[in-house]
Amino acid sequence: MNRILSFIAFILLISSCKPPVRESDPLPDLLNTGIYIVNEGNFMSGNGSVSFYDSSTNTVTQDLFYLKNNKQAGDVCQSLSYYNNEFYLVVNNSGKIEIVDNDFVNTKTISGFTSPRYISFSANNKGYVSDLYGKGISVVDTRTHTINKKITINYWTEELLIFRDTLYVTSPNSRYLYLIDTHTDVLKDSVDIGFGSSSIAVDDNNKIWILCSGNKSLSIFPSICCLDPINREVVRNISGVNYDSYASKLNYNKVDKHMYWIEGDIYKLATNTSASVKEKVIDAAGKNFYGLGIRQQNGDVVVSDAGDFSQRSTIYIYTNAGIERTHFNAGIISGGFFIK
């Protein structure tokens, strides 16, 4: 009897375990639902890459750009965006953006940037590119894939958000959020939100949320603030109590109506209440969380563990309750996601 019970327990145990993610040998079907992982690679090594996790087959393909184009993407792959049936892969230290089609075949390269970071698109065939050292925003014509204009902002520009014909520009070395009219491409306003804005997202109530790193020498604590875009006023400001805390990768989860971000661990904050209490939802437990994204189809949280920044990163997929669904390896320093 004991042997039978032990055998039954064993069968139940192995049947409850999810199969591990497999490394894909053939090229993936990019029409499937999945996650593109942007791997920075090591600085000055030229080994930035893109991985693709196919959720329908539970497989991951490494070095997708190289496999499709027989060449490396470049030095420090920063971010990946999609507009009008094209992917825009921003390659930071190579000063360029690689354009690829839906099959990830390289069709065009836009050069002439100093140190590009992120790109955001307006409805009128324009892409806006932030820059670490370029002191402004470059305006790209998405039909000709050329830089048409430069909008001067005398600081490092980082994450971008377009909302109702306005481009919101974060700036880690400034105390302002900058607003650009996407019709005229003119800087129209700046809003004092606290020092060091870096990450930005909009919620279902049409409020804009921004992470700020603070500035110890100016006695400004790190904070997360909520901006009303109509009157351009900060309506909520949740300040930290430690100058050394650092938060990044703000994302809105449409399923549970919370903002998520990395602050060592993964935290979330309700956007549909006035409560200012953040909740730790995923304990890092020794992991080095670096990139974060949300699968809006089901509210899953996708996060990378960059480890020691020299080995391959590990990608974890959690429910929005913090329960791990699966994990798999990607490239070196996985910092961004494009989720479809």
C-alpha positions as CSV (number, residue, x, y, z in Angstrom):
1,M,0.0,0.0,0.0
2,N,2.8,2.4,0.9
3,R,4.4,1.8,-2.5
4,I,1.2,2.5,-4.3
5,L,0.6,5.7,-2.4
6,S,4.2,6.8,-3.0
7,F,3.8,6.1,-6.7
8,I,0.6,8.1,-6.9
9,A,2.2,11.0,-5.1
10,F,5.1,10.9,-7.6
11,I,2.7,10.9,-10.6
12,L,0.8,13.9,-9.1
13,L,4.1,15.8,-8.5
14,I,5.5,15.4,-12.0
15,S,2.2,16.2,-13.6
16,S,1.9,19.5,-11.8
17,C,5.4,20.7,-13.0
18,K,5.4,22.8,-16.1
19,P,7.8,21.7,-18.9
20,P,10.9,23.8,-19.1
21,V,11.3,26.3,-21.9
22,R,13.3,24.8,-24.8
23,E,15.9,26.5,-27.0
24,S,14.6,26.7,-30.5
25,D,16.6,25.2,-33.3
26,P,14.6,26.4,-36.3
27,L,13.7,30.0,-36.8
28,P,10.5,31.0,-34.9
29,D,7.2,31.8,-36.4
30,L,7.1,35.5,-35.6
31,L,3.3,35.7,-36.2
32,N,2.9,33.8,-33.0
33,T,2.2,35.4,-29.7
34,G,5.4,36.0,-27.8
35,I,8.0,38.3,-26.2
36,Y,10.9,40.0,-27.9
37,I,13.7,40.5,-25.4
38,V,16.2,43.3,-26.0
39,N,19.7,42.3,-24.8
40,E,22.1,45.2,-24.4
41,G,25.2,43.1,-24.5
42,N,28.5,44.3,-23.0
43,F,29.5,47.9,-23.6
44,M,32.0,48.2,-26.4
45,S,31.7,44.5,-27.3
46,G,29.2,44.8,-30.1
47,N,27.2,41.8,-28.9
48,G,23.8,43.4,-28.4
49,S,21.1,41.0,-29.5
50,V,17.4,40.2,-29.6
51,S,15.8,37.0,-28.2
52,F,12.3,35.8,-29.0
53,Y,10.1,33.7,-26.6
54,D,7.3,31.9,-28.4
55,S,4.6,31.4,-25.8
56,S,2.5,29.1,-28.1
57,T,5.4,26.6,-28.4
58,N,7.2,27.4,-25.1
59,T,10.5,27.9,-27.0
60,V,13.0,30.7,-27.1
61,T,15.2,31.7,-30.0
62,Q,18.5,33.5,-29.3
63,D,20.3,36.1,-31.6
64,L,17.2,36.6,-33.7
65,F,18.7,39.7,-35.5
66,Y,21.9,37.7,-36.4
67,L,20.0,34.6,-37.6
68,K,17.8,36.7,-39.9
69,N,20.5,39.0,-41.2
70,N,23.9,37.3,-40.8
71,K,25.3,40.3,-38.9
72,Q,25.3,41.6,-35.4
73,A,22.8,44.3,-34.4
74,G,25.5,46.5,-32.8
75,D,26.8,47.8,-29.5
76,V,24.2,48.1,-26.7
77,C,20.7,47.3,-28.0
78,Q,18.6,49.6,-25.9
79,S,14.9,49.3,-26.9
80,L,12.5,47.9,-29.5
81,S,9.4,49.6,-30.8
82,Y,6.9,48.9,-33.5
83,Y,5.1,51.2,-35.9
84,N,3.4,50.7,-39.3
85,N,4.5,47.1,-39.8
86,E,8.1,47.8,-38.9
87,F,10.3,47.2,-35.8
88,Y,12.7,49.9,-34.7
89,L,15.7,48.5,-32.8
90,V,17.5,51.4,-31.1
91,V,21.2,50.6,-30.8
92,N,22.6,53.0,-28.3
93,N,26.4,52.9,-28.5
94,S,26.3,52.4,-32.2
95,G,24.4,55.6,-32.6
96,K,21.8,54.1,-34.9
97,I,18.3,52.6,-35.3
98,E,18.0,49.3,-37.3
99,I,14.6,48.9,-39.1
100,V,13.4,45.4,-39.6
101,D,10.2,44.0,-41.1
102,N,7.7,41.6,-39.6
103,D,10.0,38.7,-40.3
104,F,12.9,40.6,-38.6
105,V,14.8,41.1,-41.9
106,N,16.8,44.3,-41.8
107,T,15.5,46.8,-44.4
108,K,17.1,50.1,-43.4
109,T,19.5,51.7,-41.0
110,I,19.0,55.2,-39.6
111,S,22.3,56.8,-38.5
112,G,23.3,60.2,-37.3
113,F,22.3,59.9,-33.6
114,T,24.7,60.5,-30.8
115,S,23.6,58.0,-28.2
116,P,19.9,57.1,-28.9
117,R,17.7,55.6,-26.2
118,Y,14.0,55.3,-27.0
119,I,11.6,56.1,-29.8
120,S,7.9,57.0,-29.7
121,F,5.6,57.5,-32.6
122,S,2.9,60.0,-33.5
123,A,0.0,59.3,-35.8
124,N,1.5,61.6,-38.5
125,N,4.4,59.4,-39.6
126,K,6.9,60.8,-37.1
127,G,9.2,59.1,-34.6
128,Y,10.8,60.9,-31.7
129,V,14.1,59.6,-30.5
130,S,15.6,60.5,-27.1
131,D,19.4,60.7,-26.6
132,L,21.8,60.3,-23.7
133,Y,24.3,62.9,-25.0
134,G,22.5,64.5,-27.9
135,K,20.8,67.2,-25.8
136,G,17.4,66.9,-27.4
137,I,15.0,64.9,-29.4
138,S,15.5,63.8,-33.0
139,V,12.5,63.7,-35.3
140,V,12.4,60.8,-37.8
141,D,10.3,60.6,-40.9
142,T,9.0,57.1,-40.8
143,R,8.3,57.1,-44.5
144,T,11.8,58.0,-45.6
145,H,13.6,56.7,-42.5
146,T,15.6,59.9,-42.2
147,I,16.2,62.5,-39.4
148,N,14.2,65.6,-40.3
149,K,14.6,67.8,-37.3
150,K,16.3,68.2,-33.9
151,I,14.4,69.7,-30.9
152,T,16.8,71.1,-28.4
153,I,16.6,70.2,-24.7
154,N,19.9,70.8,-22.9
155,Y,19.8,67.6,-20.9
156,W,19.9,63.9,-21.2
157,T,16.5,62.7,-22.6
158,E,15.2,59.3,-21.7
159,E,11.8,57.5,-21.8
160,L,9.0,59.1,-23.9
161,L,5.2,59.1,-24.0
162,I,2.9,60.5,-26.6
163,F,-0.6,61.3,-25.2
164,R,-3.2,63.5,-27.0
165,D,-0.8,65.2,-29.5
166,T,1.8,65.9,-26.8
167,L,5.2,64.2,-26.4
168,Y,6.2,63.9,-22.8
169,V,10.0,63.7,-22.4
170,T,11.7,62.5,-19.2
171,S,15.1,63.9,-18.3
172,P,17.3,62.2,-15.6
173,N,19.6,65.2,-15.1
174,S,16.8,67.8,-14.8
175,R,13.9,68.5,-12.4
176,Y,11.5,69.0,-15.3
177,L,9.2,66.9,-17.6
178,Y,9.3,68.5,-21.1
179,L,6.3,68.8,-23.3
180,I,6.5,68.9,-27.1
181,D,3.7,69.7,-29.5
182,T,3.7,66.8,-32.0
183,H,2.0,68.9,-34.7
184,T,4.6,71.7,-34.7
185,D,7.5,69.8,-33.1
186,V,8.1,72.8,-30.8
187,L,8.9,72.6,-27.1
188,K,5.8,74.1,-25.5
189,D,6.1,73.7,-21.8
190,S,8.1,72.1,-18.9
191,V,6.6,70.9,-15.6
192,D,8.6,70.8,-12.3
193,I,7.9,67.3,-11.1
194,G,10.9,66.5,-8.9
195,F,14.5,65.7,-9.9
196,G,15.6,62.9,-12.2
197,S,12.6,61.8,-14.2
198,S,13.4,58.6,-16.1
199,S,10.4,56.3,-16.6
200,I,6.8,57.2,-17.6
201,A,3.4,55.5,-18.2
202,V,-0.3,56.5,-18.6
203,D,-3.2,54.8,-16.8
204,D,-6.8,54.1,-17.8
205,N,-7.8,57.4,-16.1
206,N,-5.7,59.3,-18.5
207,K,-3.3,60.3,-15.8
208,I,0.5,60.3,-16.4
209,W,2.9,58.7,-13.9
210,I,6.6,59.4,-13.7
211,L,9.4,57.9,-11.7
212,C,12.0,60.4,-10.4
213,S,15.4,59.4,-8.9
214,G,15.8,62.5,-6.7
215,N,18.9,64.5,-5.9
216,K,20.6,64.3,-2.5
217,S,22.6,67.6,-2.9
218,L,19.4,69.4,-3.6
219,S,17.5,67.6,-0.8
220,I,15.0,66.1,-3.2
221,F,13.9,62.6,-2.4
222,P,13.1,60.0,-5.0
223,S,9.5,59.9,-5.9
224,I,6.7,58.6,-8.1
225,C,4.3,61.3,-9.2
226,C,1.0,61.5,-11.0
227,L,0.4,64.3,-13.5
228,D,-3.0,65.6,-14.8
229,P,-2.2,66.3,-18.4
230,I,-5.2,68.7,-18.8
231,N,-4.0,71.3,-16.3
232,R,-0.4,70.1,-16.2
233,E,-0.4,69.8,-12.4
234,V,1.0,67.1,-10.1
235,V,-2.0,65.6,-8.4
236,R,-0.2,62.9,-6.4
237,N,3.4,62.8,-5.3
238,I,4.6,59.8,-3.3
239,S,8.1,60.6,-1.9
240,G,10.7,58.1,-0.8
241,V,12.5,58.4,2.5
242,N,15.9,57.2,1.3
243,Y,18.2,59.1,-1.1
244,D,19.9,55.9,-2.1
245,S,16.8,54.1,-3.3
246,Y,16.5,53.8,-7.1
247,A,13.4,52.9,-9.1
248,S,13.1,52.1,-12.8
249,K,11.0,50.6,-15.6
250,L,7.6,51.9,-14.8
251,N,4.8,49.9,-16.5
252,Y,1.0,50.1,-16.3
253,N,-1.0,46.9,-15.9
254,K,-4.4,47.2,-17.5
255,V,-5.7,44.0,-15.9
256,D,-5.3,45.0,-12.2
257,K,-5.1,48.8,-12.7
258,H,-1.7,49.1,-11.0
259,M,1.6,50.7,-11.9
260,Y,4.6,48.3,-11.6
261,W,8.3,49.1,-11.3
262,I,11.6,47.8,-10.2
263,E,13.1,49.0,-6.9
264,G,15.3,46.1,-6.0
265,D,12.1,44.1,-5.7
266,I,9.1,44.5,-7.9
267,Y,6.5,46.9,-6.5
268,K,3.0,48.0,-7.5
269,L,0.7,50.9,-6.7
270,A,-3.0,51.1,-7.3
271,T,-4.0,54.0,-9.7
272,N,-7.8,54.0,-9.1
273,T,-7.6,55.0,-5.4
274,S,-6.0,57.8,-3.5
275,A,-3.9,55.5,-1.4
276,S,-0.2,56.1,-1.5
277,V,1.0,52.8,-0.2
278,K,3.2,50.7,-2.6
279,E,3.0,47.0,-2.3
280,K,5.9,44.6,-2.9
281,V,4.6,41.9,-5.2
282,I,7.8,40.0,-6.2
283,D,10.7,39.5,-3.9
284,A,14.1,39.7,-5.7
285,A,15.5,37.0,-3.4
286,G,19.0,37.6,-4.6
287,K,18.1,38.3,-8.2
288,N,19.3,41.4,-10.0
289,F,16.1,42.7,-11.6
290,Y,16.9,44.9,-14.5
291,G,14.1,44.9,-17.2
292,L,10.3,44.8,-16.7
293,G,7.3,44.5,-19.0
294,I,3.6,43.6,-18.7
295,R,1.7,41.2,-20.8
296,Q,-1.5,43.2,-21.2
297,Q,-3.5,40.1,-22.4
298,N,-3.5,38.6,-18.9
299,G,-1.6,40.9,-16.6
300,D,1.5,38.8,-16.3
301,V,4.7,40.5,-15.2
302,V,7.9,39.8,-17.3
303,V,11.2,40.7,-15.6
304,S,14.8,40.0,-16.3
305,D,17.6,39.1,-13.9
306,A,20.8,40.5,-15.3
307,G,22.9,38.6,-12.9
308,D,26.5,39.9,-12.9
309,F,26.1,41.7,-16.2
310,S,28.5,39.4,-18.0
311,Q,26.5,36.1,-18.2
312,R,23.2,35.5,-20.0
313,S,20.2,37.0,-18.3
314,T,17.3,34.9,-16.9
315,I,13.8,36.0,-17.9
316,Y,11.0,35.3,-15.4
317,I,7.3,35.4,-16.1
318,Y,5.0,35.9,-13.0
319,T,1.3,36.3,-12.5
320,N,0.3,39.7,-11.1
321,A,0.0,38.0,-7.8
322,G,3.8,37.3,-7.9
323,I,3.6,33.5,-8.7
324,E,6.2,32.3,-11.1
325,R,4.9,30.7,-14.3
326,T,8.1,30.0,-16.1
327,H,11.7,31.2,-16.7
328,F,14.3,30.9,-19.4
329,N,17.7,32.3,-20.5
330,A,18.1,35.2,-22.9
331,G,21.1,37.2,-24.0
332,I,23.5,39.4,-22.0
333,I,22.0,42.2,-19.9
334,S,18.3,41.9,-21.0
335,G,16.9,45.4,-20.4
336,G,13.8,45.7,-22.5
337,F,10.8,43.9,-23.9
338,F,8.3,44.2,-26.7
339,I,5.3,42.0,-26.0
340,K,2.8,40.9,-28.6
